[in-house]
Amino acid sequence: MTPRTSVPGASHLECTATGETYESEQLIGLSSVGKPLFARYDLDAIEDFSMDDVAHRRADLWRYAEVLPVRDPAARVALGEGWTPLLESPRTANHLGVRKLWVKDEGQNPTGSFKARGLCLAVSRALELGAEELAIPSAGNAGSAAAAYGAAAGLPVHVVVPTDTPAPILEEIRALGADLQLLDGLISDCGRVVKKGVEEEGWFDLSTLKEPYRVEGKKTMGYELAEQLGGRLPDAIVYPTGGGTGLIGMWKAFDEMERLGWIGAERPKMFTVQAAGCAPMVRAWEEGAEHAETWQGAQTYASGLRVPGAVGDFLILRALRESGGGAVAVPDHVMADWVAKVGADTGVFMAPEGGATAAAVPMLMAKGLISADDEVVLFNTGSGLKYVGMTPID
Ligand SMILES: *Cc1c(COP(=O)(O)O)cnc(C)c1O
């Protein structure tokens, strides 16, 4: 069965820093204090949305329509996003010395990365609310996902990426009909170009957490984990963190799921993994800070992790803290080693970011943050095919 044809959508938006509320049915970016907005739902009023109710629904993220913001079914831009496999790997568990281990293979999403989830929701919502031209600064994968959903929605997309973005991703963005601009700089510099287009041309900005709905798409990974594990969550989630949307989204999903009666009060330990050459969250975590300073001279071949600063830094750090998790940084060549090891163990060709999650486990065990008795989920956030030709930097 598919979800009911139309859903109530969000009841309102809420500033993640001040709690100030906003009307949800308007095109909107950050809150008045420049912080991310979260969509809130009247969860107590939702009916026929138990785990059993959704069990036989369509095999994509729209199975969770009741907790997604899109009201009009005609605005759901779908390319097959979500409901990716959760693959148990006893051999990887054995190599790493943990009780059980799964790889959530997000490389199987449209455009080969989990960016599809977020951009699916952001573009659907922008379409529903009347945006006419979209723009995104990206380290690569968000750009191709935005291009894909823009094409499917019939909306023009401007994508601004660094010149050294992996070549397969550049070709992909071009083939999907977006206006591609290359910039000799980092994603933060690309953000400034988009900002100018927003001010001068009226583009709608799809930057990470600068509109409220990418995080709604990414949160569906949390719902899927609970469903795929038969109504429970793992002990630990290891997540390669750039802007942090997926980690923040799952943390939000767990609260919603508890309110909906899908899970109890237990939570997994949430772990952030970054590249040694760009680790602003790890540094902030080690300093016990609430916010992260911008990382200077960011470099790593894991382009999704080449994010020197994140507008949702305080939300990432809060989730790590509240969950009893932590953060570690991994050099590129160690990511590459684990891409090969996990590949040989599982049949999944991971992105370097996925390799980083496996590489992090021994470090987290050495710190006593993951134990041999733990059940662990690694997020392979993209397909290794998108990085062909890229080599480790450090
Ligand atoms: C963007 C990206 C990340 C980081 O994701 P965030 O949710 O922004 O932290 C990790 N891996 C890949 C492959 C990515 O494209």
The ligand as an ORCA input file, in Angstrom:
! r2SCAN-3c Opt
* xyz 0 1
  C      28.247     15.124      1.730
  C      28.871     13.839      2.019
  C      29.203     13.478      3.340
  C      28.963     14.386      4.509
  O      27.585     14.474      4.774
  P      26.934     15.525      5.760
  O      25.581     15.040      6.029
  O      26.978     16.841      5.075
  O      27.789     15.536      6.991
  C      29.724     12.212      3.536
  N      29.944     11.355      2.511
  C      29.639     11.671      1.245
  C      29.899     10.669      0.171
  C      29.086     12.922      0.949
  O      28.781     13.219     -0.312
*
